[in-house]
């Protein structure tokens, strides 16, 4: 009788742990997809802003602009997927 109660409680606890981890994993996946979309949007907006190449050609602004582009490239690599295809 005691063994059944202990095993029943163990099954309930394991069920809760699995449900909780699944919920957290789905929340994290949603966040990663949202972040990936934001990185793509920022990259596209920077490309659109500097369509003529004036920002990148300027000395002071060009340095900052190049730094921003490098940060976006690093973020794309960190995501581990080819978001250039989007």
C-alpha positions in Angstrom: 0.0 0.0 0.0 2.8 2.4 0.9 4.7 1.5 -2.2 1.8 2.3 -4.4 1.3 5.7 -2.8 5.0 6.6 -3.1 5.0 5.4 -6.7 1.9 7.4 -7.4 3.4 10.6 -6.0 6.6 10.0 -7.9 4.6 9.7 -11.2 2.7 12.9 -10.4 6.0 14.8 -9.7 7.6 13.5 -12.9 4.5 14.5 -14.8 4.7 18.0 -13.4 8.4 18.3 -14.2 7.9 17.2 -17.8 5.0 19.6 -18.2 7.0 22.5 -16.7 10.1 21.8 -18.9 8.0 21.5 -22.0 6.3 24.8 -21.3 9.7 26.6 -20.7 11.2 25.0 -23.9 8.3 26.3 -26.0 8.6 29.8 -24.5 12.4 29.8 -25.3 11.7 28.6 -28.9 9.2 31.4 -29.3 11.8 34.0 -28.0 14.5 32.7 -30.3 12.2 32.9 -33.4 11.2 36.5 -32.4 14.9 37.4 -31.9 15.8 35.9 -35.2 13.1 37.9 -36.9 14.3 41.1 -35.2 17.9 40.5 -36.4 16.7 40.0 -40.0 14.6 43.2 -39.8 17.5 45.3 -38.5 19.8 43.9 -41.2 17.2 44.7 -43.9 16.7 48.2 -42.5 20.4 49.0 -42.4 20.7 47.8 -46.0 17.8 50.0 -47.0 19.2 53.0 -45.1 22.6 52.8 -46.7 21.4 51.8 -50.2 23.6 54.5 -51.7 26.6 53.7 -49.6 27.0 57.2 -48.1 27.1 56.1 -44.5 29.6 53.3 -45.0 31.9 55.6 -47.0 32.0 58.4 -44.4 35.0 58.1 -42.0 33.4 58.5 -38.6 29.9 57.2 -39.4 31.4 54.5 -41.6 33.3 53.0 -38.6 30.2 52.9 -36.5 28.1 51.6 -39.4 30.7 48.8 -40.0 30.7 47.9 -36.3 26.9 47.6 -36.3 27.1 45.4 -39.4 29.7 43.2 -37.7 27.5 42.8 -34.6 24.6 41.8 -36.7 26.7 39.2 -38.5 27.9 37.9 -35.1 24.2 37.6 -34.0 23.3 35.8 -37.2 26.2 33.3 -36.6 25.1 32.9 -32.9 21.6 31.9 -34.1 23.1 29.0 -35.9 20.8 29.1 -38.9 20.9 30.7 -42.3 18.7 33.7 -41.8 20.0 35.3 -45.0 17.5 33.1 -46.9 14.5 34.8 -45.2 
